[in-house]
């Protein structure tokens, strides 16, 4: 899934770094008609294989969307890092 961040006032590169700091892996990615350089970008790409492998359903996907939004809009890294940890503990990759 490709997310255009131009209306959030953050680059794809910065969003990728903030999210990586809390354990949410995304990739910076150019969006259609992107004005940023390919090294910076205006968007992020979110993959779904790991969340489906963990068994996340709609409710957890909505939580992830809220977490991403809090990090890119408010830089709420400290606030949501605990939420990410709790979510991953509820749905471990390996039993």
C-alpha positions as CSV (number, residue, x, y, z in Angstrom):
1,X,0.0,0.0,0.0
2,X,1.4,3.4,-0.9
3,X,0.7,6.4,1.4
4,X,1.1,10.0,0.2
5,X,2.4,12.1,3.0
6,X,2.4,15.5,1.3
7,X,-0.7,16.6,3.4
8,X,1.1,15.6,6.6
9,X,4.1,17.9,6.2
10,X,6.7,15.1,6.5
11,X,8.9,13.4,3.9
12,X,8.9,9.7,3.3
13,X,12.5,9.5,4.5
14,X,11.6,11.2,7.8
15,X,8.5,9.0,8.3
16,X,10.5,5.9,7.6
17,X,13.1,6.8,10.2
18,X,10.5,7.7,12.9
19,X,8.6,4.5,12.3
20,X,11.7,2.4,12.3
21,X,12.6,3.8,15.7
22,X,9.5,2.2,17.2
23,X,9.7,-1.1,15.3
24,X,7.3,-0.4,12.4
25,X,9.0,-1.1,9.1
26,X,8.0,0.9,6.1
27,X,10.0,2.1,3.0
28,X,10.2,5.6,1.7
29,X,8.6,5.6,-1.7
30,X,7.9,8.1,-4.5
31,X,4.2,8.9,-5.1
32,X,2.7,10.0,-8.4
33,X,3.8,13.5,-9.4
34,X,6.3,13.5,-6.5
35,X,8.3,16.7,-6.2
36,X,10.9,15.3,-3.8
37,X,14.0,13.6,-4.9
38,X,14.1,9.8,-5.0
39,X,16.3,9.8,-2.0
40,X,13.8,11.7,0.1
41,X,10.3,11.0,-1.4
42,X,6.9,12.2,-0.4
43,X,5.4,8.8,0.5
44,X,5.9,5.5,2.2
45,X,5.1,2.0,1.1
46,X,3.6,-0.4,3.7
47,X,3.8,-4.1,3.1
48,X,1.3,-6.5,4.6
49,X,3.0,-10.0,4.6
50,X,4.3,-9.8,8.2
51,X,1.0,-8.6,9.6
52,X,-1.0,-11.4,7.9
53,X,1.7,-13.9,9.1
54,X,1.2,-12.7,12.6
55,X,-2.6,-13.1,12.3
56,X,-3.6,-9.5,12.5
57,X,-7.2,-8.8,11.6
58,X,-9.1,-5.5,10.8
59,X,-8.9,-4.3,14.4
60,X,-5.1,-4.6,14.5
61,X,-4.7,-3.0,11.1
62,X,-6.7,0.0,12.4
63,X,-4.4,0.2,15.4
64,X,-1.4,0.2,13.0
65,X,-2.9,3.0,11.0
66,X,-3.5,5.0,14.2
67,X,0.1,4.4,15.3
68,X,1.5,5.5,11.9
69,X,-0.7,8.6,11.9
70,X,0.4,9.6,15.5
71,X,4.1,9.1,14.5
72,X,3.9,11.1,11.3
73,X,1.7,13.9,12.5
74,X,2.7,14.4,16.1
75,X,6.1,12.6,16.2
76,X,4.6,10.7,19.2
77,X,7.4,8.1,19.2
78,X,7.5,7.7,23.0
79,X,3.7,7.5,23.2
80,X,3.3,4.7,20.7
81,X,6.4,2.6,21.1
82,X,4.7,0.7,24.0
83,X,1.6,0.1,21.9
84,X,3.8,-1.4,19.2
85,X,5.5,-3.7,21.7
86,X,2.2,-4.8,23.2
87,X,0.7,-5.5,19.8
88,X,3.7,-7.6,18.7
89,X,3.6,-9.5,22.0
90,X,0.0,-10.4,21.5
91,X,0.8,-11.8,18.0
92,X,4.3,-13.3,18.1
93,X,5.9,-14.5,14.9
94,X,7.0,-17.7,16.4
95,X,5.3,-19.7,19.2
